[in-house]
Amino acid sequence: MFFEKRFLKTIDQIRTQIAVPLRIELWNGRQFDFCSEPSVTVTIPNSSALRYFISPNLNKLGEAFVEGHIRVEGSPKNVFKVAEGLARSMTAKLPSAFQWVAHHSRDRDREAIQYHYDVSNDFYALFLDRNMVYSCAYYRNESDALETAQDQKLDHILNKLRLKPGEKFLDIGCGWGALITRAAQKYGAIATGITLSQNQFDGAREQIRRAGLEGQCRVLLCDYRDLNEPDTYDKIASVGMFEHVGLKNLPVYFEAVHRLLKDDGLVLNHGITSSDIESRWIGMGAGEFIDRYVFPDGELPHVSLALKEMASAGLEVLDVESLRRHYARTCEAWSNNLESHRDEAMRIAGERRYRIWQIYLAGCAYGFSNGWMNLYQVLCSKTENNELRQQPLTRDYMYVGPL
């Protein structure tokens, strides 16, 4: 009775503030419509589940969905829009108040990486492109398919780095090996990738083997802090990696990049950033949900903090490009792909894991579309004596192709 009274009070409060395409159905047959034509139906099977709708936020609603305490009908995009509407009705504005300081030890980082990436290579293959590129694609045209856009992203990175035949190339956080195989096969580089994920390590080695690049390409199961080699690299890329580093470890991370890079070498960092100037997470409970269910210990710096730490490590920033709109489109494509393979995804990863990814990908597409977070590619040089050797005067070279 206590939950029911508070629930009814909350429902009355929400309906006076917003109109979302939602119908709530209770176990006793009672219905609550929030607009004339609801496209999302939430069924609450018992009174104990009402607590998730008392002062709702994205963490509470996400938990109710993932743990199976409620039943939801509707497209993932509409479901997330409804959840955001309910959470926003409880706040005056979108807050960015969630911030924590994680202890990024080697063991803890390895566990966090393995939790996220070692679900199953077959599971990721259901929604990624043929080369298993798990990062923001690059759309040159509105009609570009995901496969095309991911190939364009790989080339966009390698063109920015001006990668040349015979150069030593390092990919920090190499995923399933798409960038290093592209660097070796198309650009003629000698490529090395590192990852903490056993599944990605195995997948990358298999991709290298299939491409016949064993003599030109390698992958290491290694923490970036432990990569100590006698020779440095001409070019370095880090794609979707520094989100796992931690705010306090950014100096350690960029100093490691500086140490591994040759004098006058180039590095490109491609990563998600917070839209909050203080580098706090997304509000309305979204940050708590992501930390608990998706990316344990992930921390997003604001781009200004990333640029500061790069400069402090001796890396000169040459170019900064936002790909926020590209990532919104990428996540939407992933979300649609996962939905189209629903039964197989649940068979491989289980219904609970499927629900986590279902709402996560839809939420990311929505969040990037609405500017909750951003993604930047930052090109830097390890410049000695303040002299940029043979660096082009314009950005035209980024769109030409392999040099």
Residue pairs with C-beta under 8 A, 6 or more apart in sequence:
3 47
3 48
3 50
3 51
3 54
4 47
4 50
6 50
6 54
7 50
7 53
7 54
10 53
10 54
10 55
10 56
11 24
11 32
11 53
13 89
14 34
14 86
14 89
15 32
15 34
17 89
18 34
18 85
18 86
18 88
18 89
19 34
19 35
20 34
20 35
20 40
20 81
20 82
20 85
20 86
21 34
21 35
21 37
21 38
21 39
21 40
21 78
21 81
21 82
22 33
22 34
22 35
22 38
22 40
22 41
22 42
22 82
22 85
22 86
23 31
23 32
23 33
23 34
23 38
23 40
23 41
23 42
24 31
24 32
24 34
24 41
24 42
24 43
24 44
24 53
25 31
25 41
25 42
25 43
25 44
26 44
27 44
27 45
27 46
27 47
39 74
39 75
39 78
40 72
40 73
40 74
40 78
40 79
40 82
41 72
41 73
41 74
42 70
42 71
42 72
43 70
43 71
43 72
43 73
44 50
44 53
44 70
45 69
45 70
45 71
48 69
49 64
49 69
49 70
52 60
52 61
52 63
52 64
52 69
52 70
53 61
53 86
55 90
56 83
56 86
56 87
56 90
57 87
57 90
57 284
57 285
58 83
58 84
58 87
58 284
58 285
58 286
58 289
58 363
59 285
59 286
59 288
59 289
59 292
60 285
61 83
61 86
61 87
61 285
62 83
62 285
62 289
62 293
62 359
63 69
63 289
63 292
64 70
65 72
65 79
65 355
65 359
66 293
66 352
66 355
66 356
66 359
67 352
68 351
68 352
68 355
72 79
74 82
75 339
76 335
76 339
76 358
76 359
76 361
76 362
77 332
77 335
77 362
77 365
77 366
79 359
79 362
80 359
80 362
80 363
80 366
81 366
84 284
84 366
87 284
87 285
88 94
88 284
91 283
91 284
94 282
94 283
94 284
94 372
95 283
95 284
96 274
96 275
96 276
96 278
96 280
96 281
96 282
96 283
97 280
97 283
98 280
98 281
98 282
98 283
98 285
98 286
98 287
98 288
99 278
99 279
99 280
99 281
100 291
100 299
101 246
101 247
101 248
102 108
102 246
102 297
102 299
103 297
104 244
104 245
104 246
104 248
104 249
104 297
106 223
106 225
106 226
108 297
109 196
109 223
109 244
109 297
110 196
110 223
111 296
112 244
112 295
112 296
112 297
112 298
113 195
113 196
113 197
113 244
114 196
114 197
114 198
115 296
116 294
116 295
116 296
117 195
117 197
117 199
117 200
118 197
118 198
118 199
118 200
119 199
119 349
119 353
120 199
120 348
120 349
121 132
121 176
121 199
121 202
121 203
122 348
123 345
123 348
123 349
123 353
124 132
124 134
124 176
125 132
126 337
126 338
126 341
126 344
126 345
126 348
127 334
127 335
127 337
127 338
127 341
127 361
128 134
128 334
128 337
129 137
129 146
129 147
129 150
130 147
131 150
131 151
131 176
131 178
131 181
131 207
132 175
132 176
132 177
132 178
132 203
132 207
133 150
133 153
133 154
133 175
133 176
133 178
133 179
134 175
134 176
134 240
135 153
135 175
135 239
135 240
135 270
136 153
136 240
136 270
136 323
136 326
136 327
136 330
136 375
137 146
137 149
137 150
137 152
137 153
137 326
137 329
137 330
137 333
138 149
138 150
138 152
138 153
138 156
138 323
138 326
139 149
139 152
139 326
139 329
140 149
140 152
144 152
146 330
146 333
146 334
146 337
149 326
149 329
149 330
150 178
151 182
154 178
154 179
154 182
155 182
155 186
155 401
155 402
156 377
156 398
157 179
157 237
157 239
157 268
157 270
157 377
158 179
158 182
158 183
158 186
158 187
158 237
158 402
159 397
159 398
159 399
159 400
159 401
159 402
160 266
160 268
160 319
160 377
160 379
160 398
161 169
161 235
161 237
161 266
161 267
161 268
161 379
162 235
162 266
162 392
162 397
162 403
163 169
163 183
163 187
163 189
163 234
163 235
163 402
163 403
164 187
164 188
164 189
164 234
164 403
165 187
165 188
165 189
166 188
166 189
166 190
167 189
167 190
167 234
167 235
168 189
168 190
168 192
168 231
168 232
168 233
168 234
168 235
169 180
169 183
169 184
169 187
169 189
169 190
169 191
169 192
169 233
169 234
169 235
169 236
169 237
170 191
170 192
170 193
170 194
170 233
170 235
170 236
170 237
170 260
171 179
171 180
171 183
171 191
171 192
171 193
171 194
171 236
171 237
171 238
171 239
172 194
172 224
172 236
172 237
172 238
172 241
172 257
173 194
173 195
173 224
173 238
173 239
173 240
173 241
173 244
174 180
174 193
174 194
174 195
174 200
174 204
174 219
175 193
175 195
175 200
175 204
175 239
175 240
176 200
176 203
176 204
176 207
177 193
177 200
177 203
177 204
177 205
177 207
177 208
177 217
177 219
178 207
179 191
179 193
179 237
179 239
180 191
180 192
180 193
180 204
180 208
180 217
180 219
181 191
181 207
181 208
181 211
181 213
181 217
183 189
183 191
183 217
184 190
184 191
184 211
184 213
184 216
184 217
185 211
185 213
186 402
187 402
188 402
189 216
189 235
190 216
190 217
191 216
191 217
191 218
192 217
192 218
192 219
192 220
192 233
193 204
193 217
193 218
193 219
193 220
194 219
194 220
194 221
194 222
194 223
194 224
194 227
195 201
195 204
195 219
195 220
195 221
195 222
196 221
196 222
196 223
198 221
201 219
201 220
201 221
204 219
205 219
208 214
208 217
208 218
208 219
211 217
220 227
224 241
224 253
224 256
225 252
225 256
227 256
227 260
229 260
232 259
232 260
232 261
232 262
232 265
233 260
233 261
233 262
233 265
234 262
234 265
234 266
235 265
235 266
235 267
236 257
236 260
236 261
236 265
236 266
236 267
236 268
237 267
237 268
237 269
237 270
238 257
238 267
238 268
238 269
238 270
238 271
239 270
239 271
240 270
240 271
240 272
241 271
242 250
242 253
242 269
242 271
242 301
242 306
243 271
243 272
243 295
243 298
243 299
243 300
244 295
244 297
244 298
245 252
245 253
245 299
246 297
246 299
247 279
247 299
247 301
247 305
250 301
250 305
250 306
250 309
251 309
251 312
251 313
253 309
254 309
254 310
254 312
254 313
254 315
255 313
257 267
257 269
257 313
257 315
258 313
258 314
258 315
258 382
261 267
261 382
262 382
263 382
263 384
264 381
264 382
264 383
264 384
264 388
264 389
265 381
265 382
266 318
266 379
266 380
266 381
266 382
267 315
267 379
267 380
267 381
267 382
268 377
268 378
268 379
268 380
269 306
269 310
269 376
269 377
269 378
269 380
270 323
270 375
270 376
270 377
270 378
271 306
271 375
271 376
272 300
272 327
272 373
272 374
272 375
273 300
273 301
273 302
273 303
273 306
273 373
273 374
273 375
273 376
274 280
274 281
274 282
274 300
274 301
274 302
274 373
274 374
275 302
275 371
275 372
275 373
275 374
276 302
277 302
277 304
278 302
279 299
279 300
279 301
279 302
279 305
280 287
281 287
281 290
281 291
281 299
281 300
282 290
282 367
282 372
282 373
286 363
286 367
286 372
290 298
290 360
291 297
291 298
293 356
293 360
294 356
294 360
300 373
301 309
303 320
303 374
303 376
303 378
306 376
306 378
307 317
307 320
307 378
310 317
310 378
310 380
311 317
314 382
315 380
315 381
315 382
316 380
316 381
316 382
316 383
316 388
317 378
317 379
317 380
318 379
318 380
318 381
318 388
318 391
319 377
319 378
319 379
319 395
320 376
320 377
320 378
320 379
321 376
321 377
322 374
322 375
322 376
323 375
323 376
323 377
324 368
324 371
324 373
324 374
324 375
325 368
325 369
326 375
327 364
327 368
327 375
328 365
328 366
328 368
328 369
329 365
331 361
331 362
331 364
331 365
331 368
332 365
334 361
335 358
335 361
335 362
335 365
338 345
338 354
338 357
338 358
338 361
339 358
342 354
345 354
345 357
346 354
349 357
366 372
367 373
368 374
368 375
381 388
381 391
397 403
